[in-house]
Amino acid sequence: MRPPRTTPLSPAELRTMFADGDSVTQIYNRTYRLDRSVTKDKIRAILFERTAA
């Protein structure tokens, strides 16, 4: 069995999850478990920073 993860997810890992079809809420929930200071707005900023508004 793999030990539990204790380090936050990197922006690249977040983008990979999103590209694989995970929703912002799913990614937020996973990230929040590791880092309680993260917000949905921060997740959205990471995921959509490369797209033009």
N, C-alpha and C positions, 0 to 999 in steps of 0.2 A: 504494500500500500504506500502511496506517495504521501510525504509529509504535507501538512497544510501550508499554503502559500502565505508568506508574511510581508512580501514586498508589493508596493502598488503596481498596477498595470501600466505599461508604457503607452504613450500615444499611438505608437505603431500597432500594439496589440489591440487597442480599442478600435482603431480603424479596420483591422483585420476582422474582428468580430462583427462590425457593422457591414463590411463587405460580404461576409458569410451569411447575412440575413438576420442578424440579431437586431432587435429594436433598441432605441435609445433607452427605454425603461429597463430592459434586460441588462444592458451594459452598465447603466447607472447602479442597479441593484448589486451586481457583482463587484463593481468598483467601490461602492459604499461600504460593503462588508470589510474591505481592506483598508479604506481610508475614509474616516467619518467626516472629513472636512470637504469632501468633494460635493459639488452641486450638479444638478441636471444642466444648468446653464454652462458650467465648465465642460461637461461632457459634450454638449452640443457645439461649443466653440472648438473643441479639439476635432470633432468629427467633420464639421463643415467649414473649417478654416480655409480650405483650398478651393471652395466653390464660390463663384461670383454671385453676389446678391442681386 
